[in-house]
Amino acid sequence: MSADASALVRSIAASNRDVPRTTPGARQDCSDVLHLTFFFDGTGNNRDEDGALQKWSNVARLFDAARDDNSNGIYAVYTSGVGTPFNGAVPLTDKIDVWREDHLFGAMAGDGGERRLSKGDTDFSAALAQALVANARKQGGEVARIANENQNESFEKLNRALAGHRLIKVINISIFGFSRGAALARAFANRLLERCSASRDGSMSMDGYPVRFVFMGLFDTVASFGLPAQNMTLPFEDRELKIPSCVERCVHFVAAHELRFSFPVDLIRDNGRYRPGMTEKVYPGVHSDVGGGYTANEQGVSDSYARIPLNDMLAESLSSGVRLMSLDELKASRATIAHRFAVDDKTRQSYQQYTMNIGGQSLTVEESIKRHMQMFYSSCGTLSRNKQPIVGGQSLQDSFIKRQMWAGIDEEAPAYAEALEGNKSVVLSGQRIFFYTFKPEAWKLRAWETNAATSTIEFFAHYVHNSKVDFVLNSEPFSYFRSRGVNEQHSKQLAHGASGGW
């Protein structure tokens, strides 16, 4: 059996595991099984706002591929990213706070996260209430009368009124998130878990109904909020970022080439271990190369590569029975949405050649990031020696302000080499406000001095953006030779990142 056929079989099996084996009764309906899927978009990402430039994130694209058939118990809920207009209901008294969150403070300090979690709670209860009323009306008689009398009440009161009628067989929950939206997705799962009770056999129930946490799909989780030289994880607590053990399948895609110090990645790995059903994969590219969100030719770089992790996440979710549409279904019924998943042959071939150059050995996340960064330094060094432009270089040269704020990697490399030779620390400052020091590492300079394969150079040139060069509002101290932080669940330690290495 081919890999595609095996994946199809797994998807069909996952999609039908809640179908009762008993003979259907006259009033039994597939809507007795609820499928609730939540989508938390990334920092600065907003499905509605991004439509004009067609720069949707991968979370927004997945939401547009979601089935949303409330009459059959299928609900899809989208929440816009922090730093963008909030897409939930806002009381008049909160209008000023929301405006502040939707603009500068949301993007820089992560304000608005709690409001988005509360929206998730509200949307969850609203979906359950809608399902209860719909299923009660299908039953007719006394049950329908009770539902009609209580339909405008809170979910809690409605549920108490209908609790004896077993109107929901099981609640299936799936959650997606990108960037700080991925951190919100993890926190949201834990908040839902607080509403659950566990039986001796490990099964979960919520508000009297069986519940399953089916799938969690995360793109490059960033929980840090705020200060460039001192990352903060508030308002999250460690336990809120931990992947609940009841999540049956969790997939996390990590960006290998993100270097902004204020964007450390929060792994799903727990003290060096992964539970069954957990997968963490490192992809080349910066934060939004993996999570999506660039325009078609931003920085002179294509946005098509981001659709590779997008399609991989779609395949993973379908294999777990998440109620999304397959590519074939999208092509047949939502051609415009299907186009947002399309990967051209040139992009796919370039990515495949790059992965062959990397090698297929089994590595930890840190080891994998290091290997990808070696390829990056080698590519940049080769271009510099050949007097060819480096990604982001034109954007840097076109802006006087940017040139004053930081140097390009080709300008930074000689200073890095000098510090390494003299066994000195490198001191970085940001707007003369924030400072930090780090020790140069020989492997980075060796990679810089090594000539890269043409196929590797072409992959970076066409598909990998420079996440720092246009990050003007952040005054963090920055170096292309300073490692991104890598956090683990529980520990909240920089995994080999505190001293500048992976």
QUIMOVEN-V692712 format. One line per field, one symbol per residue. phi: phi as a letter, one per 20 degrees, with the letter a starting at -180 (. if undefined). psi: psi as a letter, one per 30 degrees, with the letter a starting at -180 (. if undefined). burial: + if it has 9 or more other C-alpha atoms within 8 Angstrom, else -. A space follows every 10 residues. Layout:
phi=???
psi=???
burial=???
//
This chain:
phi=.fffffffff fffffdfeff effgefdfbf ffeecdcdcd fegmdbgffe ffdldfffff ffgfeffccg fdmdcccdcf ffncgfddfc fgfdgfffgf ffdgfffedm gofffffffg ffffffffff fffffffffm lffffffffd feefgfffff fdgedlecfb dddccdacmf ffffffffgf ffffeecdef enfdcclndg ccefbcdcdl fcefcogfeb fddfefdgff effgfeffbc ccddefdfcf fecfedfefd lncdfgndcc cedfoegefe enpeffcfmm dfeffgfffg fffgfffffe nfedefgfff ffccgffgff dfdfffffff ffffffffod fecfgfffgg fffgffffff fffffeldfd gnffffffcf ffffeaefff efgfffffff feldeeddcc llddcbcbef dffffffgee fefgffgfff fecdedfefd effeeffcbf ddfffcedgm fldffmdfeo cd
psi=kleeeeeeee eeeefgffkk flkklegklf ffkkjkkkjj llkgkjeeef eeghhkleee eeefgkkiie fggkkkkkkl lkglkkglkk kefgeeeeee efbefeeefg kfeeeeeeee eeeeeeeeee eeeeeeeeea beeeeeeefg fglleeeeee egegghfkek jkkkkllkbf feeeeeeeee eeefflkklf gflllkggkk kkjekkjkji kjfkkckegi kkgkgkleff fkjkffjekk kkkkkfgkfk fghkkjlfkj hglklkfkkk kkkllaefee flfllehkgg kkgfeffeee eeeeeeeefg gkilkleeee eefieeeeff fkkleeeeee eeeeeeeelg lklleeeeee eeeeeeeeee eeeeeghlkk kfeeeeffje eeefelllef eeeeeeeeee eghllkkklj ggekklllkl keeeeeeefk klkeeeeeee effkljfefg hefkgkkkkf gkkkkjklkd ehljjgfegg l.
burial=-----+++-+ +++++----- ---------- ++++++++++ +++++++--+ +---++++++ +++-+++--- --++++++++ ++++++---- ----+--+++ ++++++++++ +++--++-++ +-+++++++- +++++++-++ --+++++--+ +---+-+++- +++---++++ ++++++++++ ++++++++++ ++---+---- --++++--++ ++++++++++ +++++++++- +-+--+-+-+ +++---++++ ++++++++++ ++++++++++ ---+---+-+ ++++++++++ +++++++++- ++++++++++ +-++++++++ ++++++--++ +--++-++-- +-+---++-+ +-+++--+-- ----++++++ ++++++++++ ++++-----+ +++++++--- -++-----++ -++--++-++ ---+++-+++ +--+++-+++ +--++-++++ ++--++++++ +++++++-+- -----++++- -+++++++++ ---++++--+ ++
//
